[in-house]
Amino acid sequence: MDFKLKPQITKSYLLSHYSEETYLSHYLGIPVKKGLFRNPLRQDNKVTCSFYKSKSGDILFHDFATGEHLNFINVVMSKYNVGYYEAMSIIAEDFGLKEPRGKKKRVVVVKDAPKFEESGPSKIGVEIKEFTKSELEWWKDYGISPEILKKYNVYSCKSVFLNDKLFTTNSKLTFGYYGGTLDGMELWRIYYSQREQYRFLTNWPSRKVQGYKQLPKEGKLLVITKSMKDVMCLAGFGIPAIAPNSENLFVSDKMLEDLKRRFKYIVVFYDNDKAGLRNMVKIRKNHPELNFFWIPLEYEAKDISDFYKKYKRYKTSEFIKESILKLK
């Protein structure tokens, strides 16, 4: 008997039939080329996205507002809210590379999309200025002094440039977190503190960890929290802290092992909203050896910087002593 084996759907299998450019342009609905684009995967009123080729050779769709770097499979995951293998199955069905489920029709592809050659992520440039009195007062409300801002390389932004084009200027309470350089390009995380959504514009690598360079070599306690603002607020109480680049990410296993050797106790301290609690549950499954803490809901403060703003320094200090420090 002649048995035909079903193909195993993998990234390599998909790329043996069509290019990354073809898949990306189909699911995003935009051409894969140099330039800035609105993100079709969300409501995007500004051109905050671009394509680039990573060191590994993958073409990535970079959203400066969310910090996401998406390959063609990630795009399908985001578009249809599915997992990695389900996304590959959808692509294979759409392009006629496996038998469809139900009455799904094959996508007719005449030819591959044009080849994309642009390399490296897009540039963010900043024209910095002195902090105004009102800006320093704004930071002071969260327990963050000028000395702490300097230690963590936080600047006041007069103008922000994206790919050498003016993106924003004279925006109220706009701050830049400087992350050094990578391959000769400045890394910035721009914080638009007055926006309700998409407060950040960044070209930081997704695995870069905020506050890591400012950590002591060793200590008794380390807090892993969700934002640079919380990191700096805790620094005002002498507590070393770091924050992943996104609340949906966590530090790499390699970095975590290094941190475990350097610090006796590690506390994961995320927001007490649904997203924060959901992410802590996920982290706890993989790392039950860590300590976990969130602010009780009765305080009506989702994170430590908001707690400080609401209850001021003395009560925040007492709260930290009676909660986080007791986890040690």
Secondary structure, DSSP 8 states (H G I E B T S, - for coil): ----------HHHHHTTS-HHHHHHHHH-S--SSS-B--TTS--SS--EEEEE-TTS-EEEEETTT--EE-HHHHHHHHHT--HHHHHHHHHHHTTSS--STT-------S-------BS---EEEEEE---HHHHHHHHTTT--HHHHHHTTEEEEEEEEETTEEEEES-TTEEEEEEEEETTEEEEEEEETT-SS--EEE-S-TT-EETGGG--S-EEEEEE-S-HHHHHHHHTTT--EEEESSTT----HHHHHHHHHHEEEEEEE--SSHHHHHHHHHHHHH-TTSEEE---GGG--SSHHHHHHHHHHHHHHHHHHHTTGGG-
